[in-house]
Amino acid sequence: MIRLSSAAFVLAGCQDEAPSEPMANAPAEATAQVTEGIQTIQSAADSSISSAASTQLRPETEQADEPRLTHSARNSLDWEGVYMGTMPCADCSGIATSLTLNFDGTYSYDQVYLGKGEEGQYKSTGEFVWNSKGDTITLSEEDDSQQFFVDENVLMMLDVDGNKVEGEMADNYTLVQQE
């Protein structure tokens, strides 16, 4: 009996302290029962815990129907920025190329045909679109729907069929992201 009284005083002393977290999730009611000198406290939390334990997750088949976020250049790389390089040219010493990609899906495309003077300058702006895999962008029709594969800090110009350029000149079709 003395132990029970001591425990009641200790518990009463603890109630004067302010709780460190809000009591929004505290049970609405609690009951105390003394049986053979042992005090037990039951609360509404017992029923909440048991109902939460009996709740089942959705079957795996339902979860599979939800779209999954897949890893792609579009959502994993810092692709926004200015890319520069010199592309091969059939009738000049090269095409100095600058392509700026903006996060809002717009671009600025500048090309200077080296050795051609002012008539060899080409500038355009427009909107680009991502392919379904999120690894290739296509510039607007104004720029002949030119495609670029997006990789870490580089854009690789693709051929007219959307394939990477192969062979000893392949590296010359790469634009490097500027810091």
Buried (B, 14 or more C-beta within 10 A) or exposed (E): EEEEEEEEEEEEEEEEEEEEEEEEEEEEEEEEEEEEEEEEEEBEBEEEEEEEEEEEEEEEEEEEEEEEEEEBBBEEBEBEBBBBBBBEBEEEEBBBBBBBBEEEEEBBBBBBBEEBEEEBEEEEBBEBEBBEEBBBBBBBEEBEEBBBBBBEBBBBBBEEEEEEBEEEEEEBBBBEBEE
